[in-house]
Amino acid sequence: MITIKLSPEDLSRVRFAFSPLWETVASFRVLLDPGRHALHLPWVEQTRGKLGKLDLAPLYALVRPDGYIPDFLAPPPTTPLPAFEDEMARLSETPAKTIVREVEYLKASGEGVGPDRESLLTPYLTKPVASLKRLAASLLRYHEVAVAPHWPRLRVLLEGDVLKRAQALAFGGPQALFDDLHPSVRYRNGLLEVEKPFQIEGVVPGGRGILLVPCAFAWPKLYAIIEEPWQPSLVYAPRGAAKLWVSSASHVDDALAAALGLGRASVLKGLAIPRITTELARQLGLSPSTVSEHLSRLRKAGLVEPHRSGRNVYYRLSREGEQVLELFGERD
């Protein structure tokens, strides 16, 4: 169990941030043991064949199917929307003593440290600066293949989660924020408890607040970063992650179809996670022009809202749209 004591000042400094680097590191863990991350199997099938001859040994040395991940590999973001390149620059500046300390901790944990990984860890202890450069090059190539093509979809999912949780914090306070963050998290009267197979009591942020980082590839885990010098942080799976890679048409209840019409009801239900028009059309087996017409009407009714990410326009449920689905028992 980890216990974190949050003062009123800490609670006033709760903040959110995205991390392309965290998605990259967590996705590698998914590849190592897909059976523990069943909802990401469609992504695994798409990605495995594209990795080719990438040198992933530096990453393989540090990331195991379970257990501790060195914090320097994916440090808590210092800005809300960091670019992957900025995070990599920060990673590349990690002090040698931090690398050695955290790799020694990884070795001491004994989690998945077989002879193959044991030999791969040695350079991090004897030549930490050179090893860090090799790690950065490996991470960059892996990210370009495995995560970058999916980042627009991931980012919209993360933004949607942060908007909902920020609303929960504003209207319901910290209890509402932490209530459904993850089954392992409990909050009461300034004390945040995180279930872990080890005991760390009385973590005190000291007015720095706590950072919440939604990460789709974290599912089903919750990661806690509490060691100095890092910002106390929780990395959790956002709402909607379970449907991130779903492409099959959604069944729509007769009552919802009667209220909105089958086409608009299907489109509304299909936006369980944000999607672009062509993707939604492919999912529902409808023409893009038909989906565009339904989206236009749903938007006028205030049930969906557009969001631009790069060249793409994603549509997502508005608060009213979510309430309609809840009213008809269509929210999972």
N, C-alpha and C positions, 0 to 999 in steps of 0.2 A: 504494500500500500504506500502510495505517495500522498502526503498531505501538504497543501500549499495554503498558507495564511494570507488572505487578501485583505489589506487595509482599505478603508474608504478611498484613499488616494489611488491604490492599485486598481480598484473597481472603476474609478473614473478614467483610468488609462488602459482599459481593455481595448485592443485594436485587432484588426484583421489584416492579413496579407496573403497574396498568392505567391507561389514559388514554383516556377518551371523546373528548377533544379530538384526540388523535393519530388515532383511528379516523376522526374527522370530516374532518380535513385529508387523510389518506391516501385516503379514499373519493373526495374531489373529484378527486384525481389519476387515480383509476380512471375516473371519468366523462370526463375529458379525452381519454383514449386507452384505451378498453376492450379493444382488440386486444392490449395488453400484459398484460392482467389477465383472461385468459379464464375463470378459474374463478368470477369475480364477475359474469359476464354475466347470470345470472338476476336479480341485484340491480339491475344497470344497467337492465334492461328494466322492472322494477317502479318504479324511481325517476325516470327521466328525465321521464316524463309528469307527475310530481307537482311539479316544480320551478316550473312556471308562470312568473310574472313576478318571481321573486325577484331582487333586485339582488346578483348574484354577482361583479360587477366587482372589488371590493376583494380578494376571494379569488383571482380569476383573475389578478390582477396579480402575485401572489406565488408561485403554484403552477403549475409547468409540467409537461408530461408526463414529464419526466425531469430529473435534475440536482438542484442545490441547492435546499433549502427553508429559508428563514430560520428560525433556531432559535427566535426569539421567538414565532413563529406557533404552535408546539407545544412549549413548554419541557418538559424532563424533570419528571415528577411528583415532588413532595416528600413525598407520603404514598402508601401502597400502594393505596388504593382511593379516589381523588379523585372527587368528583361533578363533572359537567360544569360546573355553576355555579361551583364553586370554581376550576376551571381557567380559566374565563373571567374571573373576578375577578383572577386572577394575570396573565393576558394583558393585561388593561386597565391594569395597573400598570407595564407595560414602560417603562423610561426612554426618552425621546426619542432620546438618543445611541445607544442600542442599536438602535433601529429604523433610524436613519440609517446606522449602520455596516453592518448586515446587508443592508439594501436596496442600499447601494453595492456590497457584495460580490456581490450577485445581479446587478446591472447589469454589473459587471466580468467576471463569468463568461461573459456572452454566451450563456447557455443558453436558447434559445427567446425571446430578447428582440427581438420584432418591433416595428414602429411602434405597434401597438395597445397592447402591454404597456408600451412605453417611456413613453407618455403617461400610463398608469395608475399608473406608479411615481413620477412626479414629485411628486404630493402627499405621498407618504410621506417625501420628502426636504425639502420646503418647509414642510409642515404636519403633522408626524408625529403630534402628539397628536390632532388632529381626524381624521386618517386612521385612527388606531387605533380611535377610537370607531365610525367607519363600518364598519371591518373586523369589530369585535365584533358589531355588529348583523347584519351579513351572515352571519357564522358561526353565530350563534344561530338565525336563521331556517332556514338550510340544515340544521343539526343536527336541528332538530325534524322536518323532513320526511324527511331521508335516512338518519339513523342512529338516532335515539331509538326508532322503532318496532321496531328490530332489536336494541337494546341488551341485553335479557335473554338472547337466544340468544348474542350475541357474548360477554357476560360469562361465561356458563357454559363456553363454549369456552376462554376465556382462563384461567379458574380451573382447568380440567382440565389445561391445559398447565403452569401454574405448579406444581401439585401434583406432576406427574411430574418436572419439572426439579428441584424442591426435593429429591425423593427421590434423583434421580441425583446431585445435589451431596452429599447426606448420605452416600450409600453408596459413591460412586465418585470423589468429589472434583471439582476444577475440570475435569479432563480429560473426565470423563463428562458434565459439564454442557455444555461448549462443543463437544463432538464433533459433535453433529448440530444445533447451533443454526441454522446456515446454511452452504451450500457455500463461501461466501467467508470463513468464519471458521476459524482454526486456533489451537490453544493448545498450548504446551509450556514447561514449566519457568518459569512466571511471565511468559511473553511471549505476548500475545494479538495475532494478526495478522488484519487485515481487508483483503481485496482491494478496492482502489478504483483508479480511473484517475488518481489523483494520489498524491503521496508526502508523508506526514507521519510522521516517525519520533520515537520516544522520548516519547510522551505519558505523563505520570506523574500518576496520580490523587492522589498525595500523601496516602494514607491515607483518602481519601473513598470508596474502593471503586468499584464499577461498577454501574450500574443497568440491568436487563434489562426491556424493555417489550414484551410480546407484543401484536401488532397484526394483526388478520386482514386488513385492507386493505393492509398493507405488502407482501403477496405480489405478486411473487416477489422483492422487494427486501429488503435489509437496510440500515437507516439508522444512521449513527454520528454522535453528538453529542459533540464533543471540545473545542470552543472555550470559553474562559472567558466568562462566569462560570458556565457550566452544568455540572452534574454529568456526568461521562463516562457515556455511555449507548449502548446498542445497542437498536434497535427492530426486531423480527424477527417473522416469521409463525409463529403457533403450530401445533402438531400438530393435524391434523384440519381445517385451513382449506380444504383441497381439497374437502371434502364439506359445507361450511357451508350451501350452498344446494341440495344434492341432495335431490330429493323422489321419485325413482323407486325401486321396490322392488329390494332387493338379491338377487342370486343366491346361494343357499346350497348349499355342497358337500354331496354325499350323505352323506359320513362324519359331518359335523357334525349333519346332520338325523337320522341314525340314532342318534347319541349322545343328543341332547336332544329329538328330536321336531321336525318341520318348523316348527311354530308358534314354539316357544321359540328354535329356532336362528335363524329369521328376525328375531325381535325382538332377539336378542343381536347379530346382525350389523348390524341397523339402528341400533344405538347407537354407530356409529363416531364420531359426534359426539353430544353430549347432546341429548335431545329430550323434549318433553312427550308425554303419552299420546295425545292427540288427533292431534298431528302425526305420531307414529309409526304410528298406526292408518291415517291417510290415506296415508302413504307405502307401507305394506304391503298396503293394500286389505283390512284387517280391521276388525271393529267395535271401538270403544274398550273395551267390556267384555271382549272376548277378549284384547286387548293387556294390559289391567290384570291379568287372571288370569295371563298368561304372565310379566309383570313381577313379580308377587307371588311366583311360584315361583322365578324367577331370583334375586330378592332373598333369599329364604330360603336359596338355595344359595350366597349370597355372591358372585354373578357380576355383579350390578348394584347401584348405590346411588343413592338419591334425593338431590336437592339443591334446596332451595327458593330461588327468586329472585322476590321480590315476591309476586304471587298465584299464580305458577306453580310446579309441582313438575317439575323436569327429572330424567330418569334418565340415568345414564352408566355406562360399564363400570367395574367395580372392577379392581384389579390382577389378581385371579384371573380375572375375565372376559376381560381382555386376554390372559392366558396361555393360556386355553382356545382363543381364536381363533388365537393363534400356533401352538398345538399342532396345530390342524387346517389350518394354512396359510391362514387367512382374514383375517389382518391385512395391510392394504395397506402 
